[in-house]
Amino acid sequence: MILIVAAIGVTALVLTHTAPAPFLLEAFRPGASIWRLPPGPAAPTVYLTYDDGPNPEATPQLLDVLRGEQVAATFFLIDAHVTEETAPLVRRMFAEGHAVALHSNARWLMLNGAGEIAATLRAAAARIEALGGSTPCALFRPHAGWRSAAMYGALAQLGYRLAGWSWGLWDWNWFRAREAEQLAARLARRANDGDIIVMHDGHHLDPRADRRYAVDATTRLVPALRARGLGFGRLPC
């Protein structure tokens, strides 16, 4: 019995910090995070978001697709990938009406104190503003959803909110290769009004990772969602 109770406790502790959906931390911090948005008075809306860029190989192709479809999305950028080389892509994101926000490439950021996390995010926002020419959104998405009370404390200091995603609406394919047609079909079938979808135009370690699947999936997904009567929006900043 003791082992069962201990196992339940450990499971709850792990899920509190890593669950890909709201869990115990969010229960104590209402309004501090976004996992889906309430239906609005206008047309039903879904929110396309992209993590781990900017990627000088894939992100330009993705921006071309979004521009052609006249869709605004939200890009969560890794600080180390925002460089002089990729600065034009960040400027293009702002110029074409996308939201730009902060991301992390390290799960263990959550183990730092609130002050250290806040300093890290403040520096990342300053880099985006310096190289991209505009102020990023007051949103942060932790790598793989790994979060902590200290992280929420840091976000409160900065006036930021944590941005999650809706259950099942991500491009993780359960240890199988990501395939654009299958991914687009799954996301198009599951997405509903207010949902936040996550795909990756970059990689947390490889700044030039092959992300053609995300470009192709977006090409298929946008018309499929429109056929269901869904429109597209940026996450609120």
N, C-alpha and C positions, 0 to 999 in steps of 0.2 A: 504493500500500500504506500509506503514511504517513497519507493522508487517511482510509482505512478504519479504521486503528487509532485515529486521533484521534476519529472518529465513534463508534466503539464505546466509547471512554473517556468521551466526553461523555454518551452515552446512559446508561451505567452510573452516572455521577455524578448525572444528573438523576433517574433511577429510585431511587437511594439515598435521595433526599430527598422524592420526590413519589409514588412508586408507591402505588396504593391497595390494597396488600397488603404483608406482610412482605418486606423486601429486605435489602440489605447491612448497614444500621445495626442491624437486629434480629438478624442473625447474630452480631454481636459483643456484643449485650446481651440474652441470653436471660432471660426473666422480666420484662423491663422494660416489656413491652407486651402487650396482649390483642387478638387478631384473630379468634379463635374460642375456644370453651371445650370442654374434653374432655367426652365423654359421661359422665354421672353415673350413680349406681346407681338413681336414680328414673326417672320417665318422661322420654322424649326432650323436650328443651327448646330453644326458640329465644329470642332476646333482641331485643326491639323497642327501638330507640333513636331519639331525636328531637333534631335539631340546630337551633341558631340562634334559639331562643326566649329568654325567653317572649314570645309574641305575643298582645297583648290581644284580637285578633280570632279567631285560629284555635286557640290553646292551650286556651281554655275548652271549645270544642266537642270537641277531641281528648280532653281529660280526661273529658268526659261519656261518650264512647264507651268509653274504657278502664274507667271505673267500671262502666258497664253490662255490660261483658263480664267484669268482675272480673279484669283483666289488669294486672300491674305492669310498668312500662317504666323506661327510663333516659333522663333529659333532660339534654342538654349545653347549658348556658346561656351566652350571650354577656354579658359584664360590662356593656356599655353598655345592654343591654336589661333589666337588672335594676334597676328603678326603684321609686319609691313607688307608681306606678300598677300595676306588675306584681307587686309584692310579695305580694298576696293569692294570685296564681297559684302563686308559689313555695311559699308556705305550704300551699296545697292539694296540691301535688305531694308534699310530705313527709307531710301528714296522710293521704293516700290510698295511701301505701305505695310510692311511686315512688322510685327513686334519682335524685339530683340531682348533676350533676358540671359540670366547667368546659369551656368551648369558647372558641375565638378567632375573631375576624372579620377577621384579617389574616394572609395567608400569610407576610409578611415578619417575623413574630415570630421565626421560626427563625434570622434573621440576628443577633439580639441575643446578648449574652453570657449565660452560664448564670445569673449573679447577677441580671441585669436581668429575664430571663424568670421566674426564681423570684419576684422581687418583684412582677411583674405578676400572676402566678397567686395569690400569697398575698393580694394586695389584692382580687382577684376573689372568692376564697373567703370573705374577711372580709365583703364586701358581701352575699353570699348568706346568710351566717349572721346578719348584722345585720338584714336585711330579711325573710328567710325564716324565721328563728327556729330553724334547725337547721344542723348542720355538713354541708357537701357531702361527697360521696364523694372519695376520694383518687385520682381519675381525671381525665385531661385528654385531650381530642380536639383536635388542631390543625386549623385551617381547611384543608379539602381534602387533609388528610394530609401537608402540608408540614412536615417535621421535620428536625432536625439533631442532631449530637453534642452541641452546647451545650444544646439543648432536653432531651435525655436527661439531661444533667448536672444541669439545673435540677430535673427531676422526681426525680432521685435525692436531691438536697438536701432536697426537700419530703416524700419518702416516697410519691410518687405513681407511678402507672403510666400509660402512654399507651394510650388506647383506640382501636383501629382498627375494622375491620368485615370481614366475610367477603366473599370475592371475588364480585363481581357482584350483591351484595345491597344495592344502594343505589337511590335514586330518580332518578338521572341518566338521562336518556332519549336520549342521543346526539343532541343538537341538535334534538330534537322536543319539542313541548309535553308536559308530564307529564299523563297521563290516568289517572284512578283505576282504572278497570276493568282496563285493560291492565297497569298497574303491579302491582296486587294479584295478577293471574293469574300474572305472571312471578315475583314473589317467592314466591308460594305453591308454585309448581312447583319452584323451585330450593332453597328453604331446607331444611336438615336439622338433625339434633340437634347442638347446640353452636354454631350459626351466629348471627352478629350482623347484624341488619338495620338499615339507616339510612334514615330519612325526615326531612323538614324541616318543622317546624311554624312556622318563622320564616325570615328571610332575613338574611344577614350585614350588609347595609346598611339595609334597610327594616324597621323594627320592626313594621310593620303589613301586611306583604306578604300577598297573597291566597294562602292555603295550604289552600283547601278540598279540593284534590285529596288532600292527606295525610290529612285527616279521613275522606274518603270511601274512600280506599284502605285505611285501617286498619279501617273498618267492614266491608269485604269480606274483608280478609286474615285477620283473627282467626278467623272460622268456617271459612275454607278451610284454614288450618293445623291447626285442631282436627280437622277431618275426616280429616286425614292422621295423626292420633294424636300431634300435637305440643302440648306445653304451653308456658307462657311464664314467664320469669324476669327479674329485674333483674341487671345486671352486678355482679359481686362488688366490694365496696368494700374 
